[in-house]
């Protein structure tokens, strides 16, 4: 979890949705739809990294038995899951990164072939 918190700086971002000004979002790129597209791509990247990290941690606790009688609760596994449930939505994280200029993006130049 420490790698995730360091890379995403989750500690100071609230887990609840806050209203954002469309004017501020549009000001970053000049087009609100382009700004949202950039944030959504970053949200997908964040979601993938969170999911991979969670699956890697939970894989340590996986038992590969076919017996249903041997299923038991693992307190460490439950604690890991609770920590990941408290992480803000990837879209919220991506929008905060975008508004703080922490996302690198570039426009494809479509005029090259004219």
Backbone as CSV, one residue per row, in Angstrom:
resi,resn,N_x,N_y,N_z,CA_x,CA_y,CA_z,C_x,C_y,C_z
1,UNK,0.820,-1.194,0.000,0.000,0.000,0.000,0.860,1.252,0.000
2,UNK,2.050,1.171,0.562,2.884,2.358,0.636,3.314,2.821,-0.750
3,UNK,3.569,1.869,-1.679,3.952,2.231,-3.039,2.808,2.981,-3.725
4,UNK,1.599,2.528,-3.503,0.437,3.166,-4.108,0.244,4.565,-3.546
5,UNK,0.347,4.707,-2.251,0.161,6.027,-1.640,1.236,6.996,-2.106
6,UNK,2.474,6.504,-2.255,3.543,7.377,-2.717,3.337,7.788,-4.161
7,UNK,2.969,6.828,-5.012,2.853,7.139,-6.434,1.621,7.992,-6.735
8,UNK,0.536,7.791,-6.027,-0.691,8.530,-6.303,-0.929,9.684,-5.344
9,UNK,-0.185,9.740,-4.251,-0.375,10.767,-3.227,-1.832,10.800,-2.779
10,UNK,-2.317,9.644,-2.334,-3.715,9.456,-1.958,-4.035,10.121,-0.627
11,UNK,-3.057,10.361,0.195,-3.290,10.827,1.553,-4.081,12.113,1.682
12,UNK,-3.905,13.054,0.752,-4.568,14.352,0.917,-5.782,14.534,0.007
13,UNK,-6.207,13.483,-0.669,-7.349,13.580,-1.566,-8.576,12.994,-0.876
14,UNK,-9.659,13.753,-0.782,-10.864,13.218,-0.135,-11.512,12.135,-0.990
15,UNK,-12.132,11.177,-0.336,-12.762,10.059,-1.040,-14.147,10.409,-1.558
16,UNK,-14.636,11.576,-1.218,-15.966,11.983,-1.664,-15.844,12.885,-2.893
17,UNK,-16.899,12.950,-3.658,-16.903,13.755,-4.872,-17.150,15.210,-4.506
18,UNK,-16.327,16.090,-5.070,-16.509,17.514,-4.884,-16.828,18.145,-6.232
19,UNK,-17.624,19.165,-6.221,-17.976,19.861,-7.449,-16.769,20.615,-7.980
20,UNK,-16.510,20.456,-9.271,-15.409,21.160,-9.923,-15.979,22.146,-10.927
21,UNK,-15.290,23.230,-11.114,-15.712,24.244,-12.068,-15.329,23.805,-13.478
22,UNK,-16.299,23.768,-14.369,-16.016,23.414,-15.760,-15.110,24.441,-16.418
23,UNK,-15.183,25.665,-15.975,-14.321,26.716,-16.518,-12.861,26.415,-16.191
24,UNK,-12.603,25.964,-14.952,-11.235,25.610,-14.559,-10.739,24.384,-15.317
25,UNK,-11.623,23.425,-15.513,-11.239,22.211,-16.248,-10.963,22.561,-17.707
26,UNK,-11.797,23.399,-18.286,-11.617,23.804,-19.677,-10.359,24.639,-19.860
27,UNK,-9.982,25.402,-18.862,-8.834,26.287,-18.971,-7.520,25.529,-19.179
28,UNK,-7.466,24.297,-18.755,-6.225,23.517,-18.881,-5.879,23.208,-20.330
29,UNK,-6.880,22.881,-21.150,-6.621,22.495,-22.537,-7.331,23.382,-23.549
30,UNK,-8.295,24.148,-23.120,-9.081,24.957,-24.042,-10.354,24.270,-24.484
31,UNK,-10.527,23.008,-24.102,-11.709,22.248,-24.491,-12.073,21.328,-23.330
32,UNK,-13.286,21.444,-22.839,-13.707,20.656,-21.681,-13.700,19.163,-21.995
33,UNK,-14.079,18.793,-23.220,-14.134,17.379,-23.584,-12.735,16.772,-23.663
34,UNK,-11.801,17.548,-24.158,-10.417,17.075,-24.212,-9.855,16.897,-22.808
35,UNK,-10.166,17.816,-21.925,-9.708,17.709,-20.536,-10.273,16.470,-19.861
36,UNK,-11.562,16.209,-20.079,-12.201,15.030,-19.487,-11.614,13.754,-20.086
37,UNK,-11.311,13.766,-21.385,-10.722,12.587,-22.033,-9.336,12.282,-21.451
38,UNK,-8.559,13.309,-21.192,-7.234,13.123,-20.601,-7.367,12.546,-19.197
39,UNK,-8.270,13.104,-18.407,-8.474,12.609,-17.047,-9.005,11.180,-17.052
40,UNK,-9.865,10.860,-18.007,-10.422,9.499,-18.037,-9.363,8.472,-18.424
41,UNK,-8.457,8.835,-19.321,-7.365,7.913,-19.660,-6.469,7.670,-18.450
42,UNK,-6.197,8.724,-17.709,-5.382,8.575,-16.500,-6.122,7.752,-15.453
43,UNK,-7.436,7.920,-15.351,-8.230,7.133,-14.405,-8.152,5.650,-14.748
44,UNK,-8.168,5.312,-16.036,-8.014,3.916,-16.437,-6.657,3.368,-16.027
45,UNK,-5.603,4.162,-16.186,-4.265,3.735,-15.771,-4.207,3.506,-14.265
46,UNK,-4.787,4.414,-13.509,-4.793,4.284,-12.053,-5.573,3.043,-11.637
47,UNK,-6.726,2.829,-12.264,-7.553,1.674,-11.937,-6.801,0.371,-12.193
48,UNK,-6.108,0.295,-13.295,-5.335,-0.911,-13.616,-4.239,-1.142,-12.589
49,UNK,-3.527,-0.087,-12.204,-2.434,-0.262,-11.236,-2.964,-0.650,-9.850
50,UNK,-4.081,-0.067,-9.439,-4.677,-0.425,-8.148,-5.130,-1.876,-8.170
51,UNK,-5.797,-2.273,-9.244,-6.295,-3.642,-9.358,-5.144,-4.649,-9.360
52,UNK,-4.066,-4.362,-10.101,-2.921,-5.270,-10.142,-2.275,-5.404,-8.770
53,UNK,-2.105,-4.276,-8.093,-1.479,-4.315,-6.778,-2.342,-5.090,-5.776
54,UNK,-3.651,-4.882,-5.818,-4.550,-5.600,-4.924,-4.514,-7.099,-5.206
55,UNK,-4.568,-7.476,-6.468,-4.546,-8.898,-6.807,-3.225,-9.550,-6.412
56,UNK,-2.124,-8.822,-6.562,-0.829,-9.361,-6.153,-0.773,-9.595,-4.646
57,UNK,-1.322,-8.661,-3.885,-1.313,-8.835,-2.431,-2.250,-9.945,-1.987
58,UNK,-3.410,-10.054,-2.622,-4.362,-11.092,-2.235,-3.935,-12.470,-2.732
59,UNK,-3.099,-12.511,-3.756,-2.606,-13.791,-4.275,-1.770,-14.525,-3.229
60,UNK,-1.136,-13.778,-2.334,-0.337,-14.392,-1.263,-1.205,-15.249,-0.343
61,UNK,-2.469,-14.902,-0.224,-3.364,-15.603,0.692,-4.195,-16.676,-0.009
62,UNK,-4.065,-16.778,-1.307,-4.893,-17.713,-2.065,-4.498,-19.155,-1.768
63,UNK,-5.492,-19.969,-1.577,-5.274,-21.406,-1.425,-5.926,-22.083,-2.616
64,UNK,-5.238,-23.029,-3.167,-5.721,-23.683,-4.379,-6.228,-25.078,-4.056
65,UNK,-7.258,-25.127,-3.232,-7.877,-26.404,-2.898,-9.296,-26.414,-3.443
66,UNK,-9.783,-27.589,-3.722,-11.122,-27.726,-4.274,-12.179,-27.969,-3.206
67,UNK,-11.759,-28.111,-1.980,-12.682,-28.421,-0.910,-13.361,-27.156,-0.400
68,UNK,-14.669,-27.170,-0.332,-15.412,-26.018,0.173,-15.385,-25.942,1.690
69,UNK,-15.068,-27.051,2.340,-15.067,-27.054,3.797,-13.861,-26.330,4.390
70,UNK,-12.833,-26.109,3.587,-11.611,-25.519,4.114,-11.553,-24.006,3.938
71,UNK,-12.637,-23.398,3.506,-12.659,-21.945,3.344,-12.746,-21.304,4.729
72,UNK,-11.859,-20.387,4.986,-11.848,-19.704,6.277,-11.485,-18.243,6.067
73,UNK,-11.783,-17.450,7.043,-11.485,-16.024,6.976,-10.033,-15.790,7.339
74,UNK,-9.407,-14.927,6.610,-8.059,-14.514,6.920,-8.112,-13.034,7.278
75,UNK,-7.783,-12.722,8.505,-7.911,-11.347,8.990,-7.011,-10.378,8.225
76,UNK,-5.821,-10.825,7.841,-4.930,-9.951,7.079,-5.522,-9.631,5.708
77,UNK,-6.133,-10.606,5.091,-6.755,-10.410,3.796,-7.921,-9.423,3.900
78,UNK,-8.674,-9.535,4.960,-9.792,-8.613,5.182,-9.279,-7.195,5.409
79,UNK,-8.205,-7.039,6.156,-7.635,-5.711,6.407,-7.113,-5.080,5.116
80,UNK,-6.458,-5.871,4.273,-5.964,-5.349,2.997,-7.128,-4.877,2.150
81,UNK,-8.187,-5.656,2.110,-9.364,-5.281,1.324,-9.998,-4.000,1.855
82,UNK,-10.045,-3.839,3.171,-10.618,-2.626,3.751,-9.797,-1.391,3.395
83,UNK,-8.480,-1.533,3.382,-7.621,-0.407,3.023,-7.881,0.010,1.581
84,UNK,-8.004,-0.957,0.685,-8.241,-0.633,-0.717,-9.640,-0.084,-0.952
85,UNK,-10.593,-0.419,-0.105,-11.934,0.148,-0.241,-11.958,1.628,0.118
86,UNK,-11.013,2.067,0.940,-10.963,3.463,1.365,-10.282,4.363,0.344
87,UNK,-9.617,3.786,-0.652,-8.946,4.583,-1.671,-10.007,5.297,-2.506
88,UNK,-9.800,6.574,-2.782,-10.776,7.294,-3.601,-10.911,6.678,-4.995
89,UNK,-12.025,6.949,-5.622,-12.290,6.471,-6.972,-11.171,6.939,-7.909
90,UNK,-10.727,6.094,-8.852,-9.668,6.505,-9.778,-10.000,7.762,-10.575
91,UNK,-11.261,7.995,-10.869,-11.636,9.214,-11.588,-11.372,10.455,-10.732
92,UNK,-11.623,10.355,-9.446,-11.349,11.474,-8.534,-9.848,11.728,-8.470
93,UNK,-9.064,10.652,-8.342,-7.606,10.787,-8.297,-7.077,11.403,-9.584
94,UNK,-7.582,10.951,-10.718,-7.109,11.457,-12.003,-7.448,12.930,-12.186
95,UNK,-8.626,13.337,-11.772,-9.004,14.734,-11.917,-8.144,15.633,-11.030
96,UNK,-7.827,15.167,-9.811,-6.933,15.937,-8.955,-5.553,16.053,-9.582
97,UNK,-5.046,14.965,-10.151,-3.747,15.015,-10.816,-3.785,15.975,-12.000
98,UNK,-4.854,15.923,-12.770,-4.980,16.795,-13.933,-5.022,18.260,-13.519
99,UNK,-5.796,18.567,-12.499,-5.919,19.961,-12.065,-4.633,20.472,-11.414
100,UNK,-3.816,19.572,-10.860,-2.543,19.967,-10.249,-1.375,19.890,-11.229
101,UNK,-1.669,19.715,-12.519,-0.656,19.622,-13.581,0.361,18.509,-13.338
102,UNK,-0.116,17.379,-12.856,0.756,16.232,-12.616,0.641,15.185,-13.726
103,UNK,-0.155,15.474,-14.740,-0.338,14.550,-15.861,0.338,15.154,-17.083
104,UNK,1.202,14.360,-17.715,1.804,14.787,-18.968,0.904,14.326,-20.100
105,UNK,0.555,15.214,-20.983,-0.242,14.872,-22.152,0.233,15.720,-23.316
106,UNK,-0.056,15.240,-24.506,0.298,15.989,-25.706,-0.774,15.781,-26.744
107,UNK,-0.871,16.726,-27.656,-1.838,16.644,-28.736,-1.156,16.015,-29.949
108,UNK,-1.884,15.147,-30.632,-1.389,14.631,-31.898,-1.578,15.725,-32.945
109,UNK,-0.549,15.959,-33.723,-0.628,16.982,-34.746,-1.256,16.382,-35.995
110,UNK,-2.513,16.741,-36.257,-3.219,16.180,-37.414,-2.898,16.916,-38.708
111,UNK,-2.215,18.048,-38.634,-1.888,18.835,-39.823,-0.610,18.369,-40.510
112,UNK,0.007,17.306,-40.039,1.251,16.835,-40.628,1.082,16.321,-42.047
113,UNK,-0.071,15.771,-42.363,-0.261,15.122,-43.647,-1.017,16.005,-44.648
114,UNK,-1.119,17.248,-44.424,-1.828,18.144,-45.350,-0.859,18.759,-46.326
